[in-house]
Amino acid sequence: MSDAGPNAPPIVARNLTKRFKTFVAVDRVSFEVNRGEILGFIGPNGAGKSTIIRVLCGLLRPSEGQVFVAGIDVARSPEAARQKIGYMSQKFSLYGDLSVIENLRFFGGIYRVPRDRLAERIRYAIDMAGLAGREDALVSSLAGGWKQRLALGCAILHNPPILFLDEPTSGVDPISRRRFWDLIHDLAVGGVTILVTTHYMDEAEYCDRIVLINQGRIVASGSPTELKKTSLGGKLFLVECGSVGRALHVLSAAAGVRDVAAFGDALHVLTDGSLEGDAAIRRPLAASAIPIVRISPIAPGLEDVFVGLVARRPPNAAAP
């Protein structure tokens, strides 16, 4: 990993570890994020994603390891690092009893936006959020998608080169989520470095690169395409059959089946390859008199990759 300094990537973590008493929330995590890159930290709730963001923002001190933001050692100079970043938390952080314009003026003061630039930056945030004409509306009256885009506008009022987004689309409808990601991509095209956490696997497709994290450790990393090509150590099948619920129960206990999950009215079944073809699936279903409609080999999606990698990794296994 490259040295931290003026020419280093905007975000660098080296063997980052964070403990809360005896609980290890983040365990020896190392990664870099390049300028203008969107890096997604993907994983279930409690995986350590938010803790990593808070350490990078200087809100928590690392127990071990180092983190650098814009070449600044965050543990040594958290205030200097915070001047270089924008942060949007997973919990809605605006003031509902203030209007749109009042929130923007407040955050402009918090971020010390120069007076001669404040009006310009506020107008940019309003236009970006699609709130022109609603400047005097109370934030509590806004729909979720508007609140989300306004919160992003507040986070970038000071035009930071680095942006941390902690599960920013949680609880937002799919159309608003897509529009929000369009804004993120526009910022990245302009050179902003973005680290975003989410537990939505479909959102990972919007990232340039992904880090899959579970139990505080990195399970795998790469582009969405690279990860979907990752070998799961077996073969993945789409199974359409009668009585999907009973089939899931039967296949979960079947020899040669590593993992099985419901996907709509079908199943995704990962076999370990010990039996030829789809025999590990056909035999137990036939023995249970469950009618088979179709069994087809398929390429894994990101959710298949994540579940497969987590399922085969013991809880205390070392990170790659």
Beta strands, then each sheet from edge to edge (+ up, - down):
strand 1: 11-20
strand 2: 23-33
strand 3: 38-42
strand 4: 64-69
strand 5: 72-73
strand 6: 85-88
strand 7: 162-166
strand 8: 193-198
strand 9: 209-214
strand 10: 217-222
strand 11: 235-241
strand 12: 257-263
strand 13: 266-271
strand 14: 292-297
sheet 1: 2+ 1- 4+ 5-
sheet 2: 6+ 7+ 8+ 3+ 9+ 10-
sheet 3: 12+ 13- 11+ 14-
end
